[in-house]
Amino acid sequence: MVNDEPTVLYVQYPEYWSEATASGDSVSFDWNNRMYLSTQPTLSTSAYFKPNLLGGSIEFDVDLNESGCGCLTALYTIVMPTSANDSDPFQYCDGANVGGHMCPEFDVMEANKYAFRSTAHSCDNHAGVFSNCHRNGSCHTDVLLDRPIGEFAPGSTTGINTNLKFHVKQEFHEDDGSFTGYTTTLS
């Protein structure tokens, strides 16, 4: 749903090294995967799904039961594609300069069943070319730093029991069209 309207999206991914399946409103994937939401069933970097989240939110349910220590399950929003990356058909870029291509990134979720973190990676913009990205994030929410021990853990009885599916809501605050902060709610 986008603005309370049903929206059909397609999952694009590098089939030469990963697997993903979509059924209804669920997506399943193997390890070491990268996926992109698209408004078309075939790859077109001009058809990436790019909602305006300023003043809005994104919500989803996640099951991290099989994502243990040393594993990372993540959901990112990235300013893609980058025309500078012509070696990748998806034209990938990110805030950490992976593959040598930088662009702003917001990590909605970097998690496993023991940890959950959200962070913004801003970049300098010089005439449409991004550089000097804040690799470690410029502001973050981290359950290991921000919550009491045991509130986000397998078997938790007072917080999020990560052996079970739980809900994530990320709200993006704005003032006059500029991003001012965010609120992460786990339930």
Buried (B, 14 or more C-beta within 10 A) or exposed (E): EEEEEEEEBBBBBBEEEBEBEEEEEEBEBEEEBBBBBBBBEEBEBEBBBEEEBEEBEBEEEBBBEEBEEEBEBBBBBBBBBBEBBEEBEBBBBBBBBEEEBBBBBBBBBBBBBBBBBBBBBBBEEEEEEBEEBBBEBEEBBBBEEEBEEEEBBBEBEEBBBBBEEBEBEBBBBBEEEEBEEBEBEBE
